């Protein structure tokens, strides 16, 4: 399955790790949910065209 950027529909996605350095702002998310099992892998992709970051669960059945 070819993944496309949901922002610009480009197919130029690259799997990345997200590391924060320096200052950042935390915004509280009121829609909280838990991932079960807690070791489920979240895969992160960045669009090389527009810079949008997408998060995908390795196994989406855990969210149902």
C-alpha positions, 0 to 999 in steps of 0.5 A: 500500500502506497502512503500519501501525505494527507496534507498535499497528497504527495507520495514522497514520505520518509519514515523518521524518528522525532527528537525535540531539542531546545524549547517547545510548548506543550498543549493539553489534549482533552481527547485522551486514549490509551494504546493497548498493549503499551509496546505498540509501535507508532511509525512516524513519516514526514512529507518531503514536499510540504513537511507534514508529519503523519503518525501511523500505528503498526497495528491499527486493530488495537485502536478499535 
